[in-house]
Amino acid sequence: MAVRPPAPNFDLKEEIRSYWSERARTFDLAFGHGIFSDAEFSAWQNPIRDHLGADPLKVLELACGTGEVTRLIHDLGHDVTALDFSEAMLAVARIKHRGRPRLRFLLADAERTLEPDQSYDAIVCRHLVWTLTEPRAAFAEWFRILKPGGKLVIYDGDWATPTPLGRAAATAIRLIDLLTGPDRNYDGALGDRHGAIMRALPFGAGLRYEAVENMLTEAGFVEFRRLSHGGIAAAQRKTATLRNRLRTYVYRRFILCAEKPAGETVP
């Protein structure tokens, strides 16, 4: 009798890498990933502009994916290192931004970048924190590679627990799916795999702003500001389908800004 080979023995980190690599080709099609209008572009860009200021900085974008947020940062005049640990995602981003100056792509782990101490003026990430396997270690790493006075901008949300209004919106989306068929742009979401990954993550049961701020405080960050995601959602609704307008109400989202103390140095 033939013996079946053993299943691949992926650890969680490798499963996450494999999952996002498989989604690279269709990632920008999914609502909330691609940035589809000038109004939405400006809404995503405003917190970066306001927190980082007008002077050109050396910025590290963590988990850059296909490079949508890379464009927001770069167009403000900053020198950008766009990091991701999926070569498939980086391949899409490199094509999208071919020929741009002041931009390099880096294949590396956002939780262990291996970048030099105090090498960046700012760090920006979108929808990364919920998927960290070791958030405290990651935040300590980000603190290490920021220069004294360096800035941090995080876009994220609680993707596990719909708001009360969100539960009604999710029910309406399911009804639309039954009447018109599922949203084909979400075919690549690989729902069962996504759910299994979430259940294994520290923030799999829900990511709350307060938990992130507390961990960042432990890492040494100060001067926290919580910004509303409402402006982004409003801009998205202007050009979205009914199903996607409803999606903007499902989960609780936030933007967190913080700083490394100006006098902080690495021993």
C-alpha distance (Angstrom), angle and dihedral (degrees) to the residues before:
residue distance angle dihedral
M1 . . .
A2 3.79 . .
V3 3.78 115.6 .
R4 3.81 115.8 -133.0
P5 3.80 113.5 -130.6
P6 3.78 114.8 -114.3
A7 3.79 118.9 -93.6
P8 3.80 115.3 -99.9
N9 3.79 108.9 -82.5
F10 3.80 98.5 -135.9
D11 3.76 118.2 172.8
L12 3.81 117.4 -142.9
K13 3.79 94.5 -93.2
E14 3.80 92.5 52.7
E15 3.79 91.3 46.0
I16 3.82 89.4 54.0
R17 3.81 90.7 49.6
S18 3.81 91.4 48.5
Y19 3.80 92.7 47.4
W20 3.81 95.7 52.0
S21 3.80 91.8 42.0
E22 3.80 89.7 57.0
R23 3.79 89.9 50.7
A24 3.82 96.0 48.7
R25 3.80 96.5 94.7
T26 3.82 95.5 54.6
F27 3.80 100.2 24.7
D28 3.82 96.6 106.0
L29 3.81 91.8 53.4
A30 3.80 93.1 64.2
F31 3.78 116.1 93.6
G32 3.80 112.2 -105.7
H33 3.81 93.4 27.3
G34 3.78 105.2 66.3
I35 3.81 116.8 54.0
F36 3.77 105.9 -134.4
S37 3.82 109.4 179.1
D38 3.79 141.7 36.5
A39 3.80 90.1 -115.3
E40 3.80 91.8 54.2
F41 3.81 90.8 44.8
S42 3.80 90.7 55.0
A43 3.80 92.7 45.2
W44 3.83 92.1 54.2
Q45 3.80 91.1 43.0
N46 3.82 99.0 49.4
P47 3.85 97.7 76.6
I48 3.81 90.4 49.8
R49 3.80 91.8 48.5
D50 3.78 93.2 47.0
H51 3.81 97.5 45.0
L52 3.80 99.6 39.6
G53 3.79 97.1 41.2
A54 3.80 131.5 -144.1
D55 3.81 101.4 -65.0
P56 3.83 117.9 95.1
L57 3.80 111.2 -101.9
K58 3.78 138.5 -174.0
V59 3.82 101.8 -108.3
L60 3.79 130.3 -171.0
E61 3.79 114.3 -155.0
L62 3.79 110.3 -159.9
A63 3.82 120.6 -150.0
C64 3.78 91.6 5.2
G65 3.81 92.7 176.6
T66 3.80 110.6 -177.7
G67 3.80 93.1 -8.5
E68 3.80 103.2 -102.6
V69 3.82 94.8 133.2
T70 3.81 89.1 37.2
R71 3.79 86.9 69.5
L72 3.82 92.2 52.5
I73 3.79 92.3 53.7
H74 3.79 96.9 40.5
D75 3.80 94.1 49.7
L76 3.81 89.2 59.0
G77 3.81 88.3 64.9
H78 3.80 100.2 -102.5
D79 3.81 127.6 139.3
V80 3.80 103.4 -115.4
T81 3.78 132.9 -157.0
A82 3.82 105.4 -169.0
L83 3.81 110.6 -159.4
D84 3.77 129.4 -167.9
F85 3.80 134.0 153.1
S86 3.80 94.7 -142.9
E87 3.79 112.3 85.1
A88 3.81 88.3 -163.8
M89 3.81 91.1 59.1
L90 3.80 91.7 45.7
A91 3.80 90.8 50.6
V92 3.81 89.9 59.4
A93 3.81 91.9 45.1
R94 3.81 93.2 49.2
I95 3.80 91.6 54.0
K96 3.79 91.7 46.3
H97 3.81 92.8 52.3
R98 3.80 101.1 32.5
G99 3.81 112.2 153.8
R100 3.79 97.8 13.8
P101 3.81 114.6 139.8
R102 3.82 123.3 -135.8
L103 3.80 91.4 33.3
R104 3.79 132.8 107.8
F105 3.78 130.8 170.9
L106 3.78 122.2 -138.5
L107 3.81 128.0 -164.0
A108 3.81 102.9 -145.7
D109 3.81 145.3 115.9
A110 3.81 115.6 -86.9
E111 3.81 89.0 -145.8
R112 3.83 93.6 52.9
T113 3.78 107.4 21.7
L114 3.84 97.5 168.7
E115 3.81 86.9 -145.3
P116 3.84 117.5 144.0
D117 3.81 122.7 -89.2
Q118 3.80 115.3 -85.9
S119 3.80 93.4 1.0
Y120 3.83 101.9 136.9
D121 3.79 136.3 58.7
A122 3.80 93.2 -154.1
I123 3.80 144.5 7.9
V124 3.81 124.1 -150.2
C125 3.81 127.6 -176.2
R126 3.80 135.8 169.9
H127 3.80 123.2 -156.7
L128 3.80 93.3 -14.7
V129 3.81 106.0 110.1
W130 3.82 95.3 67.2
T131 3.82 89.4 59.3
L132 3.82 98.6 48.6
T133 3.79 113.0 124.0
E134 3.83 93.6 -160.2
P135 3.81 106.9 22.1
R136 3.80 97.9 174.0
A137 3.79 92.0 52.1
A138 3.81 90.2 45.6
F139 3.81 93.2 52.1
A140 3.80 90.7 49.1
E141 3.81 88.0 51.1
W142 3.80 91.9 51.6
F143 3.79 90.6 48.7
R144 3.81 89.9 51.6
I145 3.80 96.4 53.2
L146 3.81 95.4 45.1
K147 3.78 119.3 92.5
P148 3.83 117.6 -122.0
G149 3.80 106.0 -76.0
G150 3.81 90.5 21.6
K151 3.80 119.7 157.0
L152 3.81 131.4 -127.7
V153 3.83 126.6 -160.0
I154 3.82 120.0 -175.0
Y155 3.81 126.3 -176.9
D156 3.80 112.5 -168.6
G157 3.80 146.4 120.7
D158 3.77 149.0 -164.3
W159 3.80 101.6 -78.8
A160 3.81 94.6 174.6
T161 3.81 103.8 57.7
P162 3.81 120.9 50.5
T163 3.78 117.2 -146.8
P164 3.84 117.0 -114.7
L165 3.81 89.0 -99.0
G166 3.79 87.9 42.2
R167 3.80 92.3 59.7
A168 3.79 89.5 56.8
A169 3.82 90.4 46.6
A170 3.82 90.9 49.8
T171 3.81 90.2 51.5
A172 3.80 89.9 51.6
I173 3.82 90.6 50.2
R174 3.81 90.4 52.6
L175 3.80 89.9 51.4
I176 3.81 90.6 51.1
D177 3.81 89.2 49.6
L178 3.81 90.1 52.7
L179 3.81 92.5 48.8
T180 3.81 100.2 41.1
G181 3.80 105.2 17.6
P182 3.80 128.1 -102.8
D183 3.78 122.5 -51.1
R184 3.80 104.0 -93.6
N185 3.78 92.0 -152.9
Y186 3.80 87.2 67.3
D187 3.80 94.5 52.9
G188 3.80 89.0 97.5
A189 3.78 93.6 55.8
L190 3.82 91.0 92.4
G191 3.80 90.8 -149.3
D192 3.80 99.8 -162.8
R193 3.80 92.7 50.6
H194 3.79 91.4 45.7
G195 3.80 90.6 52.3
A196 3.80 93.1 48.0
I197 3.80 91.3 50.9
M198 3.81 92.2 48.5
R199 3.80 92.2 51.9
A200 3.82 90.1 55.4
L201 3.82 96.2 49.8
P202 3.82 127.7 93.1
F203 3.82 89.2 -122.6
G204 3.79 94.9 37.3
A205 3.79 92.8 112.7
G206 3.80 91.0 53.8
L207 3.78 139.8 -50.3
R208 3.80 115.5 -123.7
Y209 3.78 126.2 -170.8
E210 3.80 92.1 -128.4
A211 3.81 92.8 57.2
V212 3.80 91.8 51.0
E213 3.81 93.0 48.1
N214 3.81 91.4 49.1
M215 3.81 92.5 51.9
L216 3.79 92.2 45.3
T217 3.80 89.4 50.8
E218 3.80 89.0 54.0
A219 3.81 88.1 52.7
G220 3.81 90.6 53.9
F221 3.80 104.2 -98.8
V222 3.82 120.3 143.3
E223 3.83 141.6 177.9
F224 3.79 97.4 55.2
R225 3.78 122.9 -166.9
R226 3.79 124.6 -176.0
L227 3.79 113.2 -152.6
S228 3.77 128.2 -167.9
H229 3.78 121.6 -109.4
G230 3.79 88.0 -152.8
G231 3.79 95.9 101.0
I232 3.79 91.4 55.3
A233 3.80 92.4 47.5
A234 3.82 91.3 49.0
A235 3.81 90.7 51.5
Q236 3.81 91.3 48.4
R237 3.80 91.8 51.9
K238 3.82 92.0 57.3
T239 3.80 93.3 73.0
A240 3.82 102.6 18.6
T241 3.78 130.1 110.1
L242 3.80 117.8 -112.1
R243 3.80 90.7 -98.7
N244 3.80 91.6 52.6
R245 3.80 93.2 44.1
L246 3.79 87.0 56.5
R247 3.82 90.1 50.2
T248 3.82 90.6 62.7
Y249 3.82 88.7 66.7
V250 3.81 100.0 47.8
Y251 3.81 103.6 82.1
R252 3.79 137.4 33.9
R253 3.82 109.6 -112.4
F254 3.80 132.8 -175.6
I255 3.79 145.2 179.7
L256 3.80 118.0 -138.1
C257 3.80 124.6 -163.5
A258 3.80 123.5 -172.4
E259 3.80 141.9 154.5
K260 3.76 141.5 -138.8
P261 3.82 109.3 -121.6
A262 3.79 111.6 -94.0
G263 3.79 93.6 -126.7
E264 3.79 96.1 46.3
T265 3.79 117.3 120.2
V266 3.77 132.7 176.2
P267 3.83 112.6 -109.1
